[in-house]
Every structure is written in C-alpha cells, then in structure tokens.
Amino acid sequence: MPSHEQMRQSMRKKRAALDSGQLDRAAQALATRILELDEYRQAGRIAAYFAVNGEIGLQAVIDHALAAGKQVYLPNLDRHALRFSPYFHGQRMRINNFRIPEPDVDDDEMLSPDELDLVLAPLVVFDSQRNRIGMGGGFYDRSFAFRKSPERNSPCLIGVAHECQKVDRIVPQDWDVQLDMMVTEQAVYR
C-alpha cells in the first residue's frame, strides 16, 4: 500500500490536471448534493473554504448559505490549529503563510472549532469509510481532535472532494479524526 505522502502527491497531480470546465461542473454538482443534506439545512454556523490548487469549489454553497441567512466562516491559521472567521461578500481578506486567503478580522471575532454546526473540510485523498488525508499540516485533525471523544458529535464534519480523489483504503493514523460524511460531485458517503 502506498504511503500517505505518496497518495497525497499522486492525488495532488491528478487534481491539478482538472481543467476549469471540469472544476466548474464538479463544484455545481457538489453544491447540489450539499444543499440537499439535512445537516446543511439545519446548520446555522457553517465553516467552508476558498478552493485553491484544484480543490473542489464551495462558492455556490457559500453564496446560498449567505442568502439563506446562515453564518459562514472560513479557517484562519492560529499557530498549529484553526480558528474560524466570519465571512460575508465584500469581506476584507489577507493572505496567510500558505498563500490562502482568510478573513482579516480581530481575534475576538473568530470562533473556536467547537462553536460551529457544520464543517466542510478540504482534503487530498479519501476512502469510502470517511477517512481523509489532508495537505499534511494536521490543522484539521488537531483542531477537531475533541470529536474523537464518543460523546462529542458536533460539529458535523463533512469532507468534500472530487470523486477522482477516492482510493480503496486509507489506514488511519492514531491522530486522524474520521469524518461524519464525504461528499463529492458524484456521491455521498456516510
């Protein structure tokens, strides 16, 4: 079985090969699937992200959530974990150390991960058992480590990716936080 790093590199190349038409179609199909989920409909505070490097886009979901009166948050790097900053159209943004845009807000406006209802998490590789491999920094696993406790079932963690990022099996590491669900442009894995 390939290592996590080998899978990560292979999938990043595969994802980077998708053209703009494929990315747009995948993002629209993904949005349709997410908007139909009860978990989305019931959520008031939703964490999303801005797609970079071929990640599947969430702009249609963000636009719908804002129009529906939901609160949207984007991740802000906070040393070795994530905090989540409010986002709205016209929000002033800054570029972080990883060249990812994040809302330019004061610390007291950010939420901790346990204050969210729903998290739409990016990833590089996933399997049908809802295991994920991210970019390798461990930010999501550290930030949502509290979800490993059986009595903690909130926020709902949904991984989002292109179907082509799926592999047969990922052997999870001790620190990995399993997702509640995976959604691609083609399927929902629970």
Residue pairs with C-beta under 8 A, 6 or more apart in sequence:
1 169
1 171
2 10
4 125
4 133
4 136
4 170
4 173
5 136
7 124
7 125
7 133
7 167
7 170
8 124
8 125
8 133
8 135
8 136
11 124
11 125
11 133
11 165
11 167
12 53
12 54
12 124
14 164
14 165
15 53
15 54
15 55
15 124
15 162
15 164
15 165
16 53
16 54
17 54
18 26
18 54
18 162
18 164
23 51
23 54
23 56
23 57
24 57
25 185
26 56
26 57
26 162
26 184
26 185
27 51
27 56
27 57
27 58
27 59
27 60
27 185
28 60
29 185
29 186
30 56
30 57
30 58
30 61
30 160
30 183
30 184
30 185
31 58
31 60
31 61
31 64
33 183
33 184
33 185
33 188
34 40
34 61
34 120
34 158
34 160
34 183
35 61
35 64
37 158
37 181
37 183
37 188
39 118
39 156
39 158
39 180
39 181
40 46
40 61
40 118
42 117
43 70
43 117
43 118
43 156
44 70
44 71
44 117
45 70
45 71
45 73
45 111
45 115
45 116
45 117
45 118
45 155
46 65
46 70
46 71
46 72
46 73
46 116
46 117
46 118
46 119
46 120
47 72
47 73
47 74
47 75
47 84
47 116
47 118
47 119
47 120
47 121
47 155
48 58
48 61
48 62
48 65
48 72
48 73
48 74
48 87
48 120
49 55
49 58
49 74
49 75
49 120
49 121
49 122
50 58
50 59
50 74
50 100
50 101
51 57
51 58
51 59
51 122
52 99
52 100
54 162
55 122
55 161
56 122
56 160
56 161
56 162
56 184
56 185
58 120
58 160
61 120
62 72
62 87
65 72
66 72
66 88
66 89
71 86
72 86
72 87
72 88
73 84
73 85
73 86
73 87
73 111
73 116
74 84
74 85
74 87
74 101
74 102
74 103
75 82
75 83
75 84
75 85
75 102
75 139
76 82
76 83
76 84
76 85
76 96
76 102
76 103
76 105
76 110
77 96
77 97
77 98
77 102
77 139
78 110
80 138
80 139
80 142
81 113
81 139
81 142
81 143
82 113
82 139
82 140
82 142
82 143
83 107
83 110
83 111
83 112
83 113
84 110
84 111
84 112
84 113
84 115
84 116
85 102
85 103
85 105
85 109
85 110
85 111
86 103
86 105
86 109
87 103
91 103
91 104
92 103
92 104
93 101
93 102
93 103
93 104
94 101
94 102
94 103
94 104
95 101
95 102
96 102
98 137
113 119
113 143
113 144
113 146
113 155
114 146
114 152
114 154
114 155
116 155
117 154
117 155
117 156
118 155
118 156
118 158
119 144
119 155
119 156
119 157
119 158
120 158
120 160
121 132
121 134
121 140
121 157
121 158
121 159
121 160
121 179
122 134
122 159
122 160
122 161
123 132
123 133
123 134
123 159
123 160
123 161
123 165
124 132
124 133
124 134
124 135
124 161
124 165
125 132
125 133
125 165
125 166
125 167
125 170
126 132
126 133
126 159
126 161
126 165
126 166
126 167
126 170
126 179
126 182
126 189
127 166
127 167
127 168
127 169
127 170
128 166
128 182
128 189
129 169
129 170
129 178
130 159
130 178
130 179
130 180
130 181
130 182
130 189
130 190
131 170
131 172
131 176
131 178
131 179
132 140
132 159
132 170
132 176
132 179
132 182
133 170
134 140
134 141
138 175
140 177
141 175
141 176
141 177
142 175
144 155
144 157
144 177
145 175
145 177
146 152
147 153
147 157
147 177
148 177
153 180
156 180
156 181
157 177
157 179
157 180
157 181
158 179
158 180
158 181
158 182
158 183
159 179
159 181
159 182
159 183
160 182
160 183
160 184
161 182
161 184
162 184
162 185
163 184
163 185
163 186
163 187
165 184
166 184
172 178
180 190
181 188
181 189
181 190
182 188
182 189
183 189
